[in-house]
Amino acid sequence: LTRPLRAAGSLARRALRPAPVTPTPPPRLPEPRPTRVLVFAFLAGNLGDDLFVRMLCDRYPEVRFLLCAGGDYEGRFSDVPNLTIRPKAEFGSLAGSCDAVVHIGGCCFIQHEKDFSRLYDNDRGLLEASRHLVFLGSNFGPYTDDAYLESYRELFRGYDGVSFSDRYSAGLFEGYPNVAYAPDILFGYPSRPAQKRRHAVISVIELAGRDGRLAISQHAEAYRAFMLGVVRSLVARGYEVTLASFCEEQGDEHEIEALLDEMKVDGQERVTTALYRHHPDEVVRALEDAECVIATHFHAMVLGFAHGCKVLPVVYDQKTRKVLNDLSYPLSLGLEELADANADAWVGRLIAEKPLDAHELANASAGHFRFLDHVLADVSAARERGEGTDDPFAPCQVLFVNGCDLPTLRRYRVEHQREQLELRGVSTDEVHAVDVDPRDAERADVFVVYRCPVTPEVKRFIERAHEFGKRVYFDVDDLVTDTRYTNELPLVQEMSEKDRAVFDDGIARNGRTLALCDGAIVTTERLAEELGRVVPKVLVNRNVASRAMVALSERALRGLSRDPKTVVLGYFSGSMTHNADFELLLPALASVLGQRPQARLKVVGELELPPELEAFSDRVIHAEKVAWEELPSLIASADVNLAPLEPTVFNEAKSENKWTEAALLAVPTVASDFGAFARVIEDGVTGLLCSTTGDWESALLRLIDDESFRRELGERARKRCLAAHVTERTGFGLERFLLGAPADIEHLVPTDEAARARLVREHLATRGLEWARASFDPEPWRGVSLEERVEGARAAAEAGCRVLLLVYELGCGDSATFRYFGYNVAQRLTSSERWHATYAFVEELAQARELVEAAAAVVLVRCRVRPELVSLARGVKARGTRVAYLIDDNALGVEAAQRIVGLMATDPTSEFENAFWSGVCERFRLASELADALVVPNGYFADLLRRRTEKPVFVLHSSVNDEQVEIADAIVSGRRPATDGRFVVGYFSGTSSHQEDFALVEDGVVSFLERHENATLLLGGAFLLDDRLQGLLSRGRVTLMPRVGYVTLQYLQASVDVVLAPLVSDEFTNCKSALKIFEAGIVGTPAVASPTFSYAEAIDQEVTGFICESPVEWDAALEALYANSGARRKMGEAARAFALAHYYGDAVRAEAEAVAEGLLGVPALPVPDEVEQAVEKSGVTSWDDPFQSNPAFA
């Protein structure tokens, strides 16, 4: 409910921007940007479809591709530099704003039902929204209705191109100039040549439960028996066998597990698995040396052919059959044939078969891209003509003005800082200084000018921004704002008089631009010190690695191959002669090369050897300069990175890029103990720092001699770099400096969904937990039809059970309450012999008459009053059915509203928000007046209401459901030892209102962290960090996690050693449930909590956790848990047993039964006139619109 309020506030703030000034200069074209193409693909972790995406990106490296996917998908494409993962919710807007949309996939045009309008309308909508639309690699059908074919014949006329992977499909559209056939795209997947050996790959699928159109589950038993026979036959013939999963989500891994469980063969150690989870090589490498492939997945067949394997396709769909017909391939086996198939005989036939020659197919597969080639050419031509470009004065929050034409410098200080901001949800743009226009001052809220020498245009732009009251900051990464810093540079001293005059003029004009600005952004502390003499505000925002750099480095690491007999020392900074930096290193380097014949020196650029190294010329490796995209592969070829730096003021201000670039590749750096290197490198931990020739010599000798130390140093550097020196993990300081962002978790972590998911996944990995990739439905009740619920109630009544009907408003936005008190109760009563619980939604009450009439009792779950509820209560009461009202917060009535406003309002001073939440509370109260009894989550709340009302009050504790317990069981059984050696204290805050609660323990927690270097605090959810916590965050002592779903929250709770649950004890908090305690308990994590009513119920003191009141008690509890890991583990096990015994299973069922039985005996009450009159007088015309209905009751 608060999201629309936040959106309205955002729009209001935008509306306050100054009105545009009438432009006077002629319009100009914007900065060139890459062509952007949105990819629409089937994203379910399927290897074939993911390879489609990779081939598309590889073919067009200059195109920026965007892909809308869930956050956990980012890791699968982290090494593809020109692909960006965006949230699914952005698909609609991106489809219209990108230059083109490419739809890729196989079975996308299948008629699943007679009424195909829904899927057809989606395809038509995509066509209408896209500037250009191309479909690659599909097949058509099966379909049952000619109208389906005719509809798509008409639709395809509007596509820029459609390519099919089988001739039959293309033939259905004969004569269409924009429809073509080409062999499947993956025939063209680049295969690495390898010597074939007695190795077979078996691609399997799970047939069980697949009862859709193909109804293939009927063959599950025969399929498994056949595959077992194939494995046994291959092993008996001396083959190694790899069982390959192409798609975990489709059950491949389940089938592999089942096969391994049933398998009893001699030589079983020769059976291994290859599971596609993150990178294609996890499976594709197995195909390279395989002689045979038994392929159930379509693309296992195609890749098998492409890799020169003998292939036996096991066919379950029309697509595979039609492609085999195109290939005239003689060997295949349909599912319907498996029951009578002799596995050993088929293996014999496969081994005897000749591999298919796929070279021509590989060449021809490029035909799929012919239409996209034309589209991209048209887009480029339109750009050159100035057509189809974006508004050059489009608004953004931060505009960068770039005054530097050196690509590396611009990349680090413009592109990377823009990426930092955009990952945090801040919109940015860029204009070159020569094109800057006074109208640009209207575009953004704040401006960053990078290395811009002053010009009349730049000066007028800055003045115009100041006229609007906007701030302008100068960004620089070297001391190039005053000639006193540059006069002594050898490069400058070697310039001609004319060149020197031009250079000095540029430096002076940089300084004048700086003086016009409101502050500066720099890369190092020394730069900040010097520029602070000119401007009042300076931010140090260090150079960090971009997503593309990380991806390219990961790719380089995967393809890495080093000679174990040599140790390569890499110097990637230019010439070795007339180089004061290199001269610092030269004596030690010559000595080391003389002492260690296995040492090599690799240099980039000019190869003029200094005299000291001429004796080792045969061990000096020369590499040409490369583009930045290729630099990771070059650095990765070295074992040690050399970074000497002459101690000058100018050099002290330089950044630590050389360490960052090497650290990404786990290459240890030896650097001068000076400047940024001394700030960033932790000596002996993430690199080695040297001051003297002796330091250099001993450092290099140690790294050459000790491979283990070299590897550990590099790995620690990589870990540190990925944690604190990449765009995804930095940028908050920049956002706060520019836009005044609050220091809350929401702003401190990236807004990008994929980056957030990676943050969670990487944290869990260090704690021995593998994040579940399976999907869990957070609202499973939505998937149960009314007909199914009615049928369940009928069956229960026939079995002699009474029906308890739980009523809930689907659109109220309070799904958590219904989960704990509606869905979970219904689930527990499935084991009851007396009661059956089901649910009906307010929105369907008119259709749920039979369900209502079957109910022996009705419970309104945290409902807000509305006409349908008044009618429901009147109708069931007339039949003698009792009505209860369930609420889990002390929020009944306007008098309770002030506390709710404090908890929920985005702006507690807003008149509208006060009316909104006051209305919510009053609607709760009026709805409760419809009831004969009340139900609450604990005894304290029950006693409170008994003093305020004459109605009976029952207690029904919140509980966990089967799905949560299943997840918890998987977490506990699959947990491995943590690898980070930390003691982690966790605090999870659902709303920002919990600041006051955490304040109870902050002093003690901070003191605890200061006493124990290996202790960290994990903060999750919504929370504002004060200066003290920010300081701990900067030192790596605080870890932040974004707000997550309840499934992921269980993993995070399991990742910590203790969960903190401080709570200011008052009337409101004592009414709350113990969710925070028992949800941590079911994953084996003990809690330390305040003595509120529910928390005290949920903790067996010093057995399952600690109840603490004073600071001394909190401190003692943390120390006890920290000091004894064995006792901590035992307490976690006890907490799990306690939670499962009291908040799950029979205990919950018995309590729910008691409440239901109690309702039958409460006195019947009429519907109060007050409620009916309030509803009638409210004037509400749309009860589903909370912004109308809630304030009406304030």
JOBEL-V576799 format. One record per run of one state. SS is the DSSP state (2 for helix, 1 for strand, 0 for the rest). FROM is the first residue (numbers start at 1). TO is the last residue. If there is no record, write none. Layout:
ss from to
SS FROM TO
SS FROM TO
//
This chain:
ss from to
0 1 1
2 2 15
0 16 35
1 36 41
0 42 45
1 46 46
2 47 59
0 60 63
1 64 68
0 69 70
2 71 77
0 78 82
1 83 86
0 87 87
2 88 97
0 98 99
1 100 104
0 105 108
1 109 109
0 110 116
2 117 129
0 130 132
1 133 138
0 139 139
1 140 140
0 141 145
2 146 156
0 157 160
1 161 164
0 165 166
2 167 171
0 172 178
1 179 181
0 182 184
2 185 188
0 189 196
1 197 203
0 204 215
2 216 236
0 237 239
1 240 245
0 246 246
1 247 247
2 248 250
0 251 251
2 252 262
0 263 267
2 268 270
1 271 275
0 276 280
2 281 288
0 289 289
1 290 295
0 296 297
2 298 306
0 307 309
1 310 315
0 316 317
2 318 327
0 328 331
1 332 334
2 335 340
0 341 342
2 343 352
0 353 358
2 359 384
0 385 397
1 398 402
0 403 406
2 407 422
0 423 427
1 428 432
2 433 435
0 436 437
2 438 442
0 443 445
1 446 450
0 451 455
2 456 467
0 468 470
1 471 476
0 477 482
2 483 486
0 487 489
2 490 493
0 494 496
2 497 516
0 517 518
1 519 522
0 523 524
2 525 531
0 532 537
1 538 540
0 541 544
1 545 545
0 546 546
2 547 558
0 559 566
1 567 571
0 572 579
2 580 595
0 596 598
1 599 604
0 605 610
2 611 619
1 620 623
0 624 627
2 628 636
0 637 639
1 640 643
0 644 648
2 649 652
0 653 656
2 657 663
0 664 667
1 668 672
0 673 674
2 675 680
0 681 682
1 683 683
0 684 686
1 687 690
0 691 692
2 693 705
0 706 706
2 707 724
0 725 725
1 726 726
2 727 729
0 730 731
2 732 739
0 740 743
1 744 744
2 745 748
0 749 752
2 753 766
0 767 779
2 780 783
0 784 785
2 786 798
0 799 801
1 802 808
0 809 809
2 810 812
0 813 814
2 815 831
0 832 834
1 835 841
2 842 847
0 848 848
2 849 854
1 855 861
0 862 866
2 867 878
0 879 881
1 882 886
0 887 893
2 894 904
0 905 910
2 911 928
0 929 932
1 933 936
0 937 938
2 939 948
0 949 951
1 952 955
0 956 961
2 962 974
0 975 982
1 983 989
0 990 991
2 992 999
0 1000 1001
2 1002 1011
0 1012 1014
1 1015 1021
0 1022 1023
1 1024 1024
0 1025 1026
2 1027 1034
0 1035 1037
1 1038 1041
0 1042 1045
2 1046 1055
0 1056 1057
1 1058 1061
0 1062 1068
2 1069 1071
0 1072 1074
2 1075 1081
0 1082 1085
1 1086 1089
0 1090 1092
2 1093 1098
0 1099 1100
1 1101 1101
0 1102 1104
1 1105 1107
0 1108 1110
2 1111 1123
0 1124 1124
2 1125 1142
0 1143 1145
2 1146 1160
0 1161 1168
2 1169 1177
0 1178 1185
2 1186 1189
0 1190 1190
2 1191 1193
0 1194 1194
//
